[in-house]
Amino acid sequence: MKIYILIWLLNVGYSLSIQINHHPSCFYVKSAENNQQLIVNFQVSGLDEEKTEIIIKSENGDKLLQKLNGKEGSLKQILNEVGIYYICFRSLNRNSKTLSFDFDIDGIDKEYAQSEQFNQMSKELSRTNRNFQSIYRNQNWITDRENAHKIILEDTQKSIYWCAITKIGVLTLITITQVIFVYKYFKRIEVNQE
């Protein structure tokens, strides 16, 4: 089994996003003291996102913790000895998935977003919502205008069609009338000459 290893020291928490497939993607952490707590937070997205496996194992390959069929969550493990520990992620089927995760070896959950950031984000979302509403209103206005223009165009087209038919009818009637008058005129001349 081929293992892809990315090296990260975990004195500071890291937040990563990777693509996982059927082959495990492993990271290692270095425990500098006995009984340090390792916390791994993760979230999976993709097809069959719950079909994943996460393993925490020791340097000699002993499985300390295994999580199957999890789409998101947090794993906590006490690292009893000083040394290197592996965190491996893999998809349990052939579908590739995106895994976002962070881990911390100090045992302290980090607050990545502060309340001020949420307030700012709330303002930005509110502004974005107003912009979407404006776009929606403009699209409705344009659609209504296009529908009105379509009705006017269809009515104009019908009017032109019937006007053309009427003109052709009138011209045909005038032509027939002229032919009849000319025919009768020449017929009278013929009768008068005999």
C-alpha positions in Angstrom: 0.0 0.0 0.0 1.4 3.3 -1.1 1.3 6.1 1.5 1.7 9.7 0.5 3.3 11.5 3.4 3.2 15.3 3.8 5.3 16.6 6.7 3.9 19.2 9.1 5.1 20.0 12.5 2.2 20.6 14.7 3.4 23.1 17.3 1.0 25.4 15.7 -2.4 24.4 14.3 -2.8 24.1 10.5 -5.8 24.2 8.4 -5.6 22.3 5.1 -7.8 21.1 2.2 -6.8 18.0 0.2 -8.3 15.6 -2.3 -8.5 12.1 -0.9 -9.0 8.9 -2.8 -8.7 5.2 -2.2 -5.0 5.5 -1.4 -4.3 7.0 2.1 -3.0 10.5 2.5 -1.0 10.7 5.7 0.4 13.5 7.8 2.7 13.2 10.7 2.9 15.1 13.9 5.7 15.2 16.4 4.9 14.9 20.1 7.5 16.7 22.1 6.1 15.6 25.5 4.3 12.6 27.0 0.5 12.7 27.3 -0.1 15.5 24.8 -3.5 15.7 23.4 -4.0 15.7 19.6 -7.2 17.1 18.2 -8.2 16.5 14.5 -11.2 18.5 13.2 -12.4 17.4 9.7 -15.1 17.9 7.2 -15.6 15.9 3.9 -17.4 17.0 0.8 -18.0 15.1 -2.4 -19.9 12.0 -3.6 -20.6 9.5 -0.8 -18.9 11.9 1.7 -19.6 9.6 4.6 -17.5 6.8 3.1 -14.2 7.9 4.6 -11.7 6.5 7.0 -9.5 8.4 9.4 -6.7 6.7 11.4 -4.3 7.9 14.0 -1.4 5.5 14.5 1.9 5.5 16.2 5.4 5.5 14.7 5.5 1.7 14.8 2.1 1.4 13.0 -0.2 0.6 16.0 -3.7 2.0 15.4 -4.6 4.3 18.3 -7.9 5.6 16.9 -9.9 4.8 13.8 -13.0 6.6 12.5 -15.1 5.0 9.7 -17.9 6.6 7.8 -17.7 10.1 9.1 -18.5 13.1 7.1 -17.5 15.6 9.7 -16.4 15.7 13.3 -13.5 16.0 15.8 -11.1 13.2 16.9 -9.2 13.5 20.2 -6.3 11.3 21.1 -3.8 11.4 23.9 -0.3 10.8 22.6 1.3 8.9 25.5 4.9 8.9 24.4 7.3 11.3 22.7 7.6 10.5 19.0 6.0 10.7 15.6 2.3 9.9 15.1 0.5 9.6 11.8 -2.9 10.9 10.8 -4.1 9.1 7.6 -7.2 9.9 5.6 -8.7 7.8 2.8 -11.8 7.3 0.8 -13.5 3.9 1.3 -14.7 3.8 -2.3 -13.3 5.0 -5.7 -14.8 8.4 -5.5 -12.5 11.3 -4.9 -13.5 13.7 -2.1 -12.3 17.0 -0.7 -11.3 16.9 2.9 -10.8 20.1 5.0 -9.2 19.6 8.3 -7.0 21.1 11.0 -5.2 19.5 13.9 -3.7 20.7 17.0 -1.2 19.0 19.2 -1.4 21.3 22.2 -4.9 20.2 23.0 -6.3 23.7 22.8 -9.2 24.3 20.4 -8.4 27.3 18.4 -11.0 30.0 17.6 -10.4 30.7 14.0 -13.2 33.2 13.6 -13.7 35.9 16.2 -17.0 37.6 16.9 -15.9 40.8 15.2 -15.3 38.8 12.0 -18.8 37.4 12.3 -20.2 40.9 12.6 -18.3 42.0 9.5 -19.4 38.9 7.7 -23.0 39.5 8.7 -22.8 43.1 7.3 -21.2 41.7 4.0 -23.9 39.1 3.7 -26.6 41.7 4.3 -25.1 43.9 1.6 -24.8 40.9 -0.7 -28.5 40.0 -0.1 -29.5 43.6 -1.0 -27.5 43.4 -4.2 -29.1 40.1 -5.1 -32.6 41.6 -4.4 -31.7 44.5 -6.6 -30.5 42.2 -9.4 -33.7 40.1 -8.9 -35.9 43.2 -9.2 -34.0 44.4 -12.3 -34.3 41.0 -13.9 -38.1 41.0 -13.2 -38.4 44.5 -14.7 -36.4 43.5 -17.8 -38.5 40.3 -18.2 -41.8 42.3 -17.8 -40.5 44.8 -20.3 -39.5 42.1 -22.8 -42.9 40.5 -22.4 -44.6 43.8 -23.1 -42.4 44.4 -26.1 -43.1 40.9 -27.3 -46.9 41.5 -27.1 -46.6 44.9 -28.9 -44.4 43.3 -31.6 -46.9 40.4 -32.1 -49.8 42.9 -32.3 -47.9 45.1 -34.7 -47.0 42.0 -36.8 -50.7 41.0 -36.9 -51.7 44.5 -37.8 -49.2 44.7 -40.6 -50.3 41.3 -41.9 -53.9 42.2 -42.0 -53.1 45.7 -43.5 -51.1 43.9 -46.3 -54.0 41.5 -46.9 -56.5 44.3 -47.0 -54.3 46.3 -49.4 -53.8 43.3 -51.7 -57.6 42.7 -51.6 -58.4 46.4 -52.4 -55.8 46.4 -55.2 -57.2 43.2 -56.6 -60.7 44.6 -56.5 -59.6 47.8 -58.2 -57.8 45.8 -60.8 -60.8 43.6 -61.5 -63.1 46.6 -61.6 -60.7 48.4 -64.1 -60.5 45.3 -66.3 -64.4 45.1 -66.3 -64.8 48.8 -67.1 -62.1 48.6 -69.9 -63.7 45.4 -71.3 -67.2 47.0 -71.3 -65.8 50.2 -72.8 -64.2 48.4 -75.7 -67.3 46.2 -76.0 -69.5 49.3 -76.5 -67.1 50.7 -79.1 -67.3 47.5 -81.0 -71.1 47.4 -80.8 -71.3 51.1 -81.9 -69.0 50.4 -84.9 -71.2 47.6 -86.3 
